[in-house]
Amino acid sequence: MFTDLHNHLLFGIDDGAPNPEASLAMLRRAVDCGISAVVATPHAPDLMNSVYAGLINRHFRILQNLIETEGLPVNLKLGAEVFFSERIFDWLDEPWATLGGTKKYLLFELPLFEQRLPVADFIFKLQIQGIKPILAHPERYLYLMDQTRLLEQWHEQGCIFQINAGSLTGSFGRTAQQFGLELLERHMAELVASDAHDDDRRSFAELTRARDLLAPVIDEEYRERLFVSNPRRVFDGEPFRPEFVLPPAGRKFALSRFFRKIGLA
Ligand SMILES: [Fe+2]
């Protein structure tokens, strides 16, 4: 069974599900795909306020009740995709601020087009408080492709990298796909998540699609960690140590070559 740690399932909050019916349709798809545990992670903007925070908490309770009424076999927890901001330190006690409200893992995102933010400092400060930072979809920040040393530094500091399933299947274009594959090839990613926004082009089904596509090229043990055991540990609030494995000499970009060969890149 799968666990999904990043999606926009919670209705009426951001650019994800617009209403409770849409949330339920997304969840039914998740169940069909073998996903039994989900953390809902609506965007938490830089300028968070109590009205928005209250809305997240209220809609989460409504959705939990609907899941129960519908008898959907899925364990739902609350979290957020926090937009990088020092202000989050004022909100860490909120149930949505960290994944599952456990104050163990925090999912954060960066601006998509450029950033000059003190990310290393942010990673450090979170860990001082016992919270592991998870960077959402590093492969989508294309400006980081030229700054691999920076990525390595964040990773060495203990930041966990979460790749989007849709990047691996090519939904965000060839460049994000290749960047994602390179991070996998270097074993610099610990998690894959759906980042589902709807039940159409950006659905929970991307997760199982990515897992199947990677079957011929990623060893089963790493694939199991990316899609099953690591997401589960985060969901349960258990610790895990990221692996630091350097790519074998001569194998660099073999995955990208493979995907080109089979016409997927
Ligand atoms: Fe997201």
Residues whose N, C-alpha, C, O or C-beta is under 5 A from the ligand:
A	BS01	LIG	E81 D195
